[in-house]
Amino acid sequence: MGRNKDKRGFSVREASEYTGLAAKTIYNAIARGDRSFPRPRRCGRKVIFLKEDLDAWLENLPESEKAH
């Protein structure tokens, strides 16, 4: 997470590292249209997650789901 702390937009792989979720879990959430997960932005075919969206999502997770 250290090298991504000043970054504004994350690829799926970077979002995976930042959130602690598997990249496959993120791809599945995108494919399902999971509204509880941050909505990705698209730049052509590339999927980008904004840091502030990921931070807000992480802050709103129930305590039982947060990584310790």
Secondary structure, DSSP 8 states (H G I E B T S, - for coil): -GGGTT-SEE-HHHHHHHHT--HHHHHHHHHHT-TTS---EEETTEEEEEHHHHHHHHHTS-GGGS--
